[in-house]
Amino acid sequence: MFLALIAFVAGGSTTLSLAGYQVDPLSIAVLTGILSAYVGFVVFAWFRLCGAALMLGLRGKRS
């Protein structure tokens, strides 16, 4: 979902720019925000996955 949204906003902005329209700075700010949210989402998911694997490894050895 994030990648589709990033492609939609970036592609729309680039298409308008190539067509000769003025690209609004708000569009660039929205794209930057979406990219930052995506990076945060990926980093959070990576830490959560690593933490779950670590906890599973620690609990699995005691059984």
mmCIF file as gemmi writes it, N, C-alpha and C atoms, coordinates in Angstrom:
data_model
loop_
_atom_site.group_PDB
_atom_site.id
_atom_site.type_symbol
_atom_site.label_atom_id
_atom_site.label_alt_id
_atom_site.label_comp_id
_atom_site.label_asym_id
_atom_site.label_entity_id
_atom_site.label_seq_id
_atom_site.pdbx_PDB_ins_code
_atom_site.Cartn_x
_atom_site.Cartn_y
_atom_site.Cartn_z
_atom_site.occupancy
_atom_site.B_iso_or_equiv
_atom_site.pdbx_formal_charge
_atom_site.auth_seq_id
_atom_site.auth_asym_id
_atom_site.pdbx_PDB_model_num
ATOM 1 N N . MET Axp A 1 ? 0.822 -1.18 0 1 0 ? 1 A 1
ATOM 2 C CA . MET Axp A 1 ? 0 0 0 1 0 ? 1 A 1
ATOM 3 C C . MET Axp A 1 ? 0.873 1.254 0 1 0 ? 1 A 1
ATOM 4 N N . PHE Axp A 2 ? 1.908 1.22 0.856 1 0 ? 2 A 1
ATOM 5 C CA . PHE Axp A 2 ? 2.819 2.361 0.891 1 0 ? 2 A 1
ATOM 6 C C . PHE Axp A 2 ? 3.5 2.561 -0.456 1 0 ? 2 A 1
ATOM 7 N N . LEU Axp A 3 ? 3.974 1.481 -1.046 1 0 ? 3 A 1
ATOM 8 C CA . LEU Axp A 3 ? 4.694 1.605 -2.32 1 0 ? 3 A 1
ATOM 9 C C . LEU Axp A 3 ? 3.786 2.105 -3.434 1 0 ? 3 A 1
ATOM 10 N N . ALA Axp A 4 ? 2.539 1.67 -3.438 1 0 ? 4 A 1
ATOM 11 C CA . ALA Axp A 4 ? 1.595 2.161 -4.445 1 0 ? 4 A 1
ATOM 12 C C . ALA Axp A 4 ? 1.332 3.651 -4.255 1 0 ? 4 A 1
ATOM 13 N N . LEU Axp A 5 ? 1.206 4.084 -3.009 1 0 ? 5 A 1
ATOM 14 C CA . LEU Axp A 5 ? 0.984 5.498 -2.731 1 0 ? 5 A 1
ATOM 15 C C . LEU Axp A 5 ? 2.192 6.334 -3.129 1 0 ? 5 A 1
ATOM 16 N N . ILE Axp A 6 ? 3.388 5.841 -2.851 1 0 ? 6 A 1
ATOM 17 C CA . ILE Axp A 6 ? 4.609 6.551 -3.238 1 0 ? 6 A 1
ATOM 18 C C . ILE Axp A 6 ? 4.689 6.662 -4.756 1 0 ? 6 A 1
ATOM 19 N N . ALA Axp A 7 ? 4.416 5.567 -5.461 1 0 ? 7 A 1
ATOM 20 C CA . ALA Axp A 7 ? 4.453 5.591 -6.924 1 0 ? 7 A 1
ATOM 21 C C . ALA Axp A 7 ? 3.398 6.532 -7.493 1 0 ? 7 A 1
ATOM 22 N N . PHE Axp A 8 ? 2.222 6.561 -6.889 1 0 ? 8 A 1
ATOM 23 C CA . PHE Axp A 8 ? 1.15 7.435 -7.35 1 0 ? 8 A 1
ATOM 24 C C . PHE Axp A 8 ? 1.532 8.905 -7.2 1 0 ? 8 A 1
ATOM 25 N N . VAL Axp A 9 ? 2.024 9.288 -6.032 1 0 ? 9 A 1
ATOM 26 C CA . VAL Axp A 9 ? 2.358 10.694 -5.78 1 0 ? 9 A 1
ATOM 27 C C . VAL Axp A 9 ? 3.574 11.121 -6.596 1 0 ? 9 A 1
ATOM 28 N N . ALA Axp A 10 ? 4.607 10.292 -6.625 1 0 ? 10 A 1
ATOM 29 C CA . ALA Axp A 10 ? 5.813 10.642 -7.377 1 0 ? 10 A 1
ATOM 30 C C . ALA Axp A 10 ? 5.544 10.668 -8.878 1 0 ? 10 A 1
ATOM 31 N N . GLY Axp A 11 ? 4.797 9.692 -9.36 1 0 ? 11 A 1
ATOM 32 C CA . GLY Axp A 11 ? 4.484 9.658 -10.785 1 0 ? 11 A 1
ATOM 33 C C . GLY Axp A 11 ? 3.6 10.813 -11.205 1 0 ? 11 A 1
ATOM 34 N N . GLY Axp A 12 ? 2.622 11.15 -10.388 1 0 ? 12 A 1
ATOM 35 C CA . GLY Axp A 12 ? 1.75 12.282 -10.706 1 0 ? 12 A 1
ATOM 36 C C . GLY Axp A 12 ? 2.514 13.589 -10.717 1 0 ? 12 A 1
ATOM 37 N N . SER Axp A 13 ? 3.388 13.771 -9.748 1 0 ? 13 A 1
ATOM 38 C CA . SER Axp A 13 ? 4.192 14.99 -9.673 1 0 ? 13 A 1
ATOM 39 C C . SER Axp A 13 ? 5.131 15.108 -10.871 1 0 ? 13 A 1
ATOM 40 N N . THR Axp A 14 ? 5.764 14.01 -11.238 1 0 ? 14 A 1
ATOM 41 C CA . THR Axp A 14 ? 6.681 14.023 -12.381 1 0 ? 14 A 1
ATOM 42 C C . THR Axp A 14 ? 5.928 14.239 -13.684 1 0 ? 14 A 1
ATOM 43 N N . THR Axp A 15 ? 4.775 13.618 -13.837 1 0 ? 15 A 1
ATOM 44 C CA . THR Axp A 15 ? 3.979 13.787 -15.047 1 0 ? 15 A 1
ATOM 45 C C . THR Axp A 15 ? 3.543 15.238 -15.212 1 0 ? 15 A 1
ATOM 46 N N . LEU Axp A 16 ? 3.09 15.845 -14.132 1 0 ? 16 A 1
ATOM 47 C CA . LEU Axp A 16 ? 2.694 17.25 -14.21 1 0 ? 16 A 1
ATOM 48 C C . LEU Axp A 16 ? 3.879 18.149 -14.522 1 0 ? 16 A 1
ATOM 49 N N . SER Axp A 17 ? 5.024 17.837 -13.948 1 0 ? 17 A 1
ATOM 50 C CA . SER Axp A 17 ? 6.228 18.624 -14.213 1 0 ? 17 A 1
ATOM 51 C C . SER Axp A 17 ? 6.652 18.518 -15.673 1 0 ? 17 A 1
ATOM 52 N N . LEU Axp A 18 ? 6.593 17.305 -16.224 1 0 ? 18 A 1
ATOM 53 C CA . LEU Axp A 18 ? 6.972 17.124 -17.63 1 0 ? 18 A 1
ATOM 54 C C . LEU Axp A 18 ? 5.962 17.756 -18.587 1 0 ? 18 A 1
ATOM 55 N N . ALA Axp A 19 ? 4.724 17.865 -18.153 1 0 ? 19 A 1
ATOM 56 C CA . ALA Axp A 19 ? 3.689 18.486 -18.982 1 0 ? 19 A 1
ATOM 57 C C . ALA Axp A 19 ? 3.765 20.011 -18.942 1 0 ? 19 A 1
ATOM 58 N N . GLY Axp A 20 ? 4.645 20.556 -18.117 1 0 ? 20 A 1
ATOM 59 C CA . GLY Axp A 20 ? 4.832 22.003 -18.069 1 0 ? 20 A 1
ATOM 60 C C . GLY Axp A 20 ? 4.051 22.703 -16.978 1 0 ? 20 A 1
ATOM 61 N N . TYR Axp A 21 ? 3.405 21.965 -16.11 1 0 ? 21 A 1
ATOM 62 C CA . TYR Axp A 21 ? 2.661 22.573 -15.007 1 0 ? 21 A 1
ATOM 63 C C . TYR Axp A 21 ? 3.585 22.847 -13.835 1 0 ? 21 A 1
ATOM 64 N N . GLN Axp A 22 ? 3.218 23.832 -13.054 1 0 ? 22 A 1
ATOM 65 C CA . GLN Axp A 22 ? 3.977 24.168 -11.853 1 0 ? 22 A 1
ATOM 66 C C . GLN Axp A 22 ? 3.668 23.129 -10.779 1 0 ? 22 A 1
ATOM 67 N N . VAL Axp A 23 ? 4.706 22.483 -10.255 1 0 ? 23 A 1
ATOM 68 C CA . VAL Axp A 23 ? 4.519 21.482 -9.201 1 0 ? 23 A 1
ATOM 69 C C . VAL Axp A 23 ? 4.491 22.211 -7.865 1 0 ? 23 A 1
ATOM 70 N N . ASP Axp A 24 ? 3.427 21.995 -7.126 1 0 ? 24 A 1
ATOM 71 C CA . ASP Axp A 24 ? 3.217 22.662 -5.848 1 0 ? 24 A 1
ATOM 72 C C . ASP Axp A 24 ? 4.217 22.151 -4.814 1 0 ? 24 A 1
ATOM 73 N N . PRO Axp A 25 ? 4.803 23.029 -4.011 1 0 ? 25 A 1
ATOM 74 C CA . PRO Axp A 25 ? 5.709 22.564 -2.944 1 0 ? 25 A 1
ATOM 75 C C . PRO Axp A 25 ? 5.011 21.64 -1.943 1 0 ? 25 A 1
ATOM 76 N N . LEU Axp A 26 ? 3.69 21.778 -1.831 1 0 ? 26 A 1
ATOM 77 C CA . LEU Axp A 26 ? 2.943 20.884 -0.941 1 0 ? 26 A 1
ATOM 78 C C . LEU Axp A 26 ? 3.045 19.437 -1.422 1 0 ? 26 A 1
ATOM 79 N N . SER Axp A 27 ? 3.037 19.231 -2.732 1 0 ? 27 A 1
ATOM 80 C CA . SER Axp A 27 ? 3.174 17.885 -3.284 1 0 ? 27 A 1
ATOM 81 C C . SER Axp A 27 ? 4.526 17.275 -2.915 1 0 ? 27 A 1
ATOM 82 N N . ILE Axp A 28 ? 5.557 18.088 -2.976 1 0 ? 28 A 1
ATOM 83 C CA . ILE Axp A 28 ? 6.891 17.611 -2.613 1 0 ? 28 A 1
ATOM 84 C C . ILE Axp A 28 ? 6.952 17.305 -1.116 1 0 ? 28 A 1
ATOM 85 N N . ALA Axp A 29 ? 6.31 18.14 -0.311 1 0 ? 29 A 1
ATOM 86 C CA . ALA Axp A 29 ? 6.279 17.902 1.132 1 0 ? 29 A 1
ATOM 87 C C . ALA Axp A 29 ? 5.5 16.638 1.466 1 0 ? 29 A 1
ATOM 88 N N . VAL Axp A 30 ? 4.399 16.397 0.76 1 0 ? 30 A 1
ATOM 89 C CA . VAL Axp A 30 ? 3.612 15.178 0.99 1 0 ? 30 A 1
ATOM 90 C C . VAL Axp A 30 ? 4.428 13.944 0.615 1 0 ? 30 A 1
ATOM 91 N N . LEU Axp A 31 ? 5.119 13.997 -0.513 1 0 ? 31 A 1
ATOM 92 C CA . LEU Axp A 31 ? 5.958 12.869 -0.925 1 0 ? 31 A 1
ATOM 93 C C . LEU Axp A 31 ? 7.06 12.61 0.092 1 0 ? 31 A 1
ATOM 94 N N . THR Axp A 32 ? 7.677 13.658 0.614 1 0 ? 32 A 1
ATOM 95 C CA . THR Axp A 32 ? 8.71 13.493 1.636 1 0 ? 32 A 1
ATOM 96 C C . THR Axp A 32 ? 8.13 12.87 2.901 1 0 ? 32 A 1
ATOM 97 N N . GLY Axp A 33 ? 6.952 13.306 3.286 1 0 ? 33 A 1
ATOM 98 C CA . GLY Axp A 33 ? 6.298 12.724 4.464 1 0 ? 33 A 1
ATOM 99 C C . GLY Axp A 33 ? 5.958 11.265 4.276 1 0 ? 33 A 1
ATOM 100 N N . ILE Axp A 34 ? 5.461 10.911 3.098 1 0 ? 34 A 1
ATOM 101 C CA . ILE Axp A 34 ? 5.12 9.517 2.816 1 0 ? 34 A 1
ATOM 102 C C . ILE Axp A 34 ? 6.377 8.649 2.824 1 0 ? 34 A 1
ATOM 103 N N . LEU Axp A 35 ? 7.453 9.158 2.235 1 0 ? 35 A 1
ATOM 104 C CA . LEU Axp A 35 ? 8.706 8.395 2.233 1 0 ? 35 A 1
ATOM 105 C C . LEU Axp A 35 ? 9.247 8.211 3.645 1 0 ? 35 A 1
ATOM 106 N N . SER Axp A 36 ? 9.154 9.254 4.463 1 0 ? 36 A 1
ATOM 107 C CA . SER Axp A 36 ? 9.612 9.146 5.854 1 0 ? 36 A 1
ATOM 108 C C . SER Axp A 36 ? 8.762 8.149 6.637 1 0 ? 36 A 1
ATOM 109 N N . ALA Axp A 37 ? 7.461 8.161 6.423 1 0 ? 37 A 1
ATOM 110 C CA . ALA Axp A 37 ? 6.577 7.212 7.097 1 0 ? 37 A 1
ATOM 111 C C . ALA Axp A 37 ? 6.884 5.786 6.672 1 0 ? 37 A 1
ATOM 112 N N . TYR Axp A 38 ? 7.194 5.59 5.394 1 0 ? 38 A 1
ATOM 113 C CA . TYR Axp A 38 ? 7.526 4.25 4.902 1 0 ? 38 A 1
ATOM 114 C C . TYR Axp A 38 ? 8.815 3.738 5.538 1 0 ? 38 A 1
ATOM 115 N N . VAL Axp A 39 ? 9.816 4.593 5.607 1 0 ? 39 A 1
ATOM 116 C CA . VAL Axp A 39 ? 11.084 4.194 6.233 1 0 ? 39 A 1
ATOM 117 C C . VAL Axp A 39 ? 10.863 3.87 7.703 1 0 ? 39 A 1
ATOM 118 N N . GLY Axp A 40 ? 10.094 4.683 8.407 1 0 ? 40 A 1
ATOM 119 C CA . GLY Axp A 40 ? 9.784 4.414 9.804 1 0 ? 40 A 1
ATOM 120 C C . GLY Axp A 40 ? 9.043 3.104 9.984 1 0 ? 40 A 1
ATOM 121 N N . PHE Axp A 41 ? 8.096 2.821 9.087 1 0 ? 41 A 1
ATOM 122 C CA . PHE Axp A 41 ? 7.34 1.57 9.126 1 0 ? 41 A 1
ATOM 123 C C . PHE Axp A 41 ? 8.258 0.368 8.94 1 0 ? 41 A 1
ATOM 124 N N . VAL Axp A 42 ? 9.17 0.446 7.986 1 0 ? 42 A 1
ATOM 125 C CA . VAL Axp A 42 ? 10.085 -0.666 7.716 1 0 ? 42 A 1
ATOM 126 C C . VAL Axp A 42 ? 11.039 -0.875 8.891 1 0 ? 42 A 1
ATOM 127 N N . VAL Axp A 43 ? 11.568 0.204 9.449 1 0 ? 43 A 1
ATOM 128 C CA . VAL Axp A 43 ? 12.49 0.082 10.579 1 0 ? 43 A 1
ATOM 129 C C . VAL Axp A 43 ? 11.76 -0.494 11.797 1 0 ? 43 A 1
ATOM 130 N N . PHE Axp A 44 ? 10.537 -0.02 12.068 1 0 ? 44 A 1
ATOM 131 C CA . PHE Axp A 44 ? 9.762 -0.553 13.185 1 0 ? 44 A 1
ATOM 132 C C . PHE Axp A 44 ? 9.497 -2.048 12.999 1 0 ? 44 A 1
ATOM 133 N N . ALA Axp A 45 ? 9.104 -2.44 11.787 1 0 ? 45 A 1
ATOM 134 C CA . ALA Axp A 45 ? 8.818 -3.855 11.521 1 0 ? 45 A 1
ATOM 135 C C . ALA Axp A 45 ? 10.078 -4.702 11.663 1 0 ? 45 A 1
ATOM 136 N N . TRP Axp A 46 ? 11.226 -4.171 11.243 1 0 ? 46 A 1
ATOM 137 C CA . TRP Axp A 46 ? 12.478 -4.92 11.348 1 0 ? 46 A 1
ATOM 138 C C . TRP Axp A 46 ? 12.85 -5.133 12.821 1 0 ? 46 A 1
ATOM 139 N N . PHE Axp A 47 ? 12.734 -4.07 13.63 1 0 ? 47 A 1
ATOM 140 C CA . PHE Axp A 47 ? 13.042 -4.219 15.057 1 0 ? 47 A 1
ATOM 141 C C . PHE Axp A 47 ? 12.065 -5.178 15.735 1 0 ? 47 A 1
ATOM 142 N N . ARG Axp A 48 ? 10.803 -5.108 15.358 1 0 ? 48 A 1
ATOM 143 C CA . ARG Axp A 48 ? 9.81 -6.006 15.954 1 0 ? 48 A 1
ATOM 144 C C . ARG Axp A 48 ? 10.099 -7.461 15.584 1 0 ? 48 A 1
ATOM 145 N N . LEU Axp A 49 ? 10.459 -7.696 14.336 1 0 ? 49 A 1
ATOM 146 C CA . LEU Axp A 49 ? 10.775 -9.048 13.882 1 0 ? 49 A 1
ATOM 147 C C . LEU Axp A 49 ? 12.026 -9.58 14.573 1 0 ? 49 A 1
ATOM 148 N N . CYS Axp A 50 ? 13.044 -8.746 14.688 1 0 ? 50 A 1
ATOM 149 C CA . CYS Axp A 50 ? 14.269 -9.175 15.372 1 0 ? 50 A 1
ATOM 150 C C . CYS Axp A 50 ? 14.004 -9.444 16.851 1 0 ? 50 A 1
ATOM 151 N N . GLY Axp A 51 ? 13.198 -8.6 17.477 1 0 ? 51 A 1
ATOM 152 C CA . GLY Axp A 51 ? 12.866 -8.809 18.883 1 0 ? 51 A 1
ATOM 153 C C . GLY Axp A 51 ? 12.071 -10.083 19.093 1 0 ? 51 A 1
ATOM 154 N N . ALA Axp A 52 ? 11.125 -10.363 18.197 1 0 ? 52 A 1
ATOM 155 C CA . ALA Axp A 52 ? 10.336 -11.591 18.306 1 0 ? 52 A 1
ATOM 156 C C . ALA Axp A 52 ? 11.214 -12.825 18.115 1 0 ? 52 A 1
ATOM 157 N N . ALA Axp A 53 ? 12.14 -12.765 17.184 1 0 ? 53 A 1
ATOM 158 C CA . ALA Axp A 53 ? 13.041 -13.902 16.963 1 0 ? 53 A 1
ATOM 159 C C . ALA Axp A 53 ? 13.96 -14.108 18.164 1 0 ? 53 A 1
ATOM 160 N N . LEU Axp A 54 ? 14.421 -13.005 18.74 1 0 ? 54 A 1
ATOM 161 C CA . LEU Axp A 54 ? 15.281 -13.105 19.91 1 0 ? 54 A 1
ATOM 162 C C . LEU Axp A 54 ? 14.52 -13.698 21.098 1 0 ? 54 A 1
ATOM 163 N N . MET Axp A 55 ? 13.298 -13.243 21.327 1 0 ? 55 A 1
ATOM 164 C CA . MET Axp A 55 ? 12.495 -13.768 22.426 1 0 ? 55 A 1
ATOM 165 C C . MET Axp A 55 ? 12.147 -15.239 22.202 1 0 ? 55 A 1
ATOM 166 N N . LEU Axp A 56 ? 11.848 -15.608 20.977 1 0 ? 56 A 1
ATOM 167 C CA . LEU Axp A 56 ? 11.547 -16.998 20.68 1 0 ? 56 A 1
ATOM 168 C C . LEU Axp A 56 ? 12.778 -17.872 20.907 1 0 ? 56 A 1
ATOM 169 N N . GLY Axp A 57 ? 13.932 -17.366 20.534 1 0 ? 57 A 1
ATOM 170 C CA . GLY Axp A 57 ? 15.164 -18.112 20.76 1 0 ? 57 A 1
ATOM 171 C C . GLY Axp A 57 ? 15.489 -18.281 22.221 1 0 ? 57 A 1
ATOM 172 N N . LEU Axp A 58 ? 15.237 -17.254 23.017 1 0 ? 58 A 1
ATOM 173 C CA . LEU Axp A 58 ? 15.503 -17.351 24.447 1 0 ? 58 A 1
ATOM 174 C C . LEU Axp A 58 ? 14.511 -18.263 25.144 1 0 ? 58 A 1
ATOM 175 N N . ARG Axp A 59 ? 13.246 -18.2 24.762 1 0 ? 59 A 1
ATOM 176 C CA . ARG Axp A 59 ? 12.243 -19.054 25.382 1 0 ? 59 A 1
ATOM 177 C C . ARG Axp A 59 ? 12.337 -20.501 24.893 1 0 ? 59 A 1
ATOM 178 N N . GLY Axp A 60 ? 12.773 -20.705 23.676 1 0 ? 60 A 1
ATOM 179 C CA . GLY Axp A 60 ? 12.851 -22.049 23.111 1 0 ? 60 A 1
ATOM 180 C C . GLY Axp A 60 ? 13.941 -22.881 23.738 1 0 ? 60 A 1
ATOM 181 N N . LYS Axp A 61 ? 14.998 -22.285 24.218 1 0 ? 61 A 1
ATOM 182 C CA . LYS Axp A 61 ? 16.12 -23.018 24.801 1 0 ? 61 A 1
ATOM 183 C C . LYS Axp A 61 ? 15.775 -23.553 26.192 1 0 ? 61 A 1
ATOM 184 N N . ARG Axp A 62 ? 14.83 -22.947 26.896 1 0 ? 62 A 1
ATOM 185 C CA . ARG Axp A 62 ? 14.507 -23.358 28.257 1 0 ? 62 A 1
ATOM 186 C C . ARG Axp A 62 ? 13.577 -24.55 28.305 1 0 ? 62 A 1
ATOM 187 N N . SER Axp A 63 ? 12.86 -24.834 27.255 1 0 ? 63 A 1
ATOM 188 C CA . SER Axp A 63 ? 11.862 -25.94 27.266 1 0 ? 63 A 1
ATOM 189 C C . SER Axp A 63 ? 12.505 -27.282 27.214 1 0 ? 63 A 1
